[in-house]
Amino acid sequence: MNRLCSKMLVELKFKDTAHSAAGQVKKKHFAGAALPVGISYDENKKTVCRIENTADV
């Protein structure tokens, strides 16, 4: 069953990975209530975004 997610939680990481940032949201058990989004950036302003799928299949 597909459900629409009305909330998202964004975790920002400096000099770390977007995967780690999204994983931190899931680790804190916020994922059931919101869509986990991880954004990482570095000193060169390179930015990476990761959106995790938490839908029940």
C-alpha positions as CSV (number, residue, x, y, z in Angstrom):
1,M,0.0,0.0,0.0
2,N,1.4,3.4,-1.0
3,R,1.0,6.2,1.4
4,L,1.8,9.9,0.9
5,C,4.2,11.4,3.3
6,S,3.3,14.8,4.5
7,K,6.5,15.5,6.5
8,M,10.2,15.3,5.8
9,L,13.1,15.6,8.2
10,V,16.4,17.0,6.8
11,E,19.8,16.2,8.4
12,L,22.7,18.3,7.3
13,K,26.3,17.0,7.5
14,F,29.6,18.8,6.9
15,K,32.4,16.6,5.6
16,D,30.3,13.5,6.0
17,T,28.0,11.5,3.6
18,A,24.4,12.1,2.7
19,H,23.8,8.4,3.4
20,S,25.0,8.9,7.0
21,A,22.8,12.0,7.4
22,A,19.7,10.1,6.2
23,G,20.6,7.1,8.3
24,Q,20.8,9.3,11.4
25,V,17.2,10.3,10.9
26,K,16.2,6.7,10.5
27,K,18.2,5.7,13.5
28,K,16.4,8.2,15.7
29,H,13.1,6.5,14.6
30,F,11.7,9.5,13.0
31,A,11.4,7.7,9.7
32,G,7.9,6.3,10.4
33,A,6.5,9.7,10.7
34,A,8.5,11.5,8.0
35,L,10.6,11.1,4.9
36,P,14.3,11.0,5.8
37,V,16.5,13.4,3.7
38,G,20.2,13.6,4.1
39,I,22.3,16.5,2.7
40,S,26.1,16.6,2.9
41,Y,28.5,19.3,1.8
42,D,32.2,20.0,2.0
43,E,34.5,23.0,2.1
44,N,34.4,23.3,-1.7
45,K,30.5,23.6,-1.5
46,K,30.0,20.2,-3.2
47,T,26.5,19.1,-2.1
48,V,25.0,15.6,-2.2
49,C,21.4,14.8,-1.3
50,R,19.9,11.4,-0.4
51,I,16.2,10.7,0.1
52,E,15.4,7.4,1.8
53,N,12.3,5.3,0.9
54,T,10.5,4.2,4.0
55,A,7.2,3.1,2.4
56,D,5.9,-0.2,3.6
57,V,5.8,-2.6,0.7
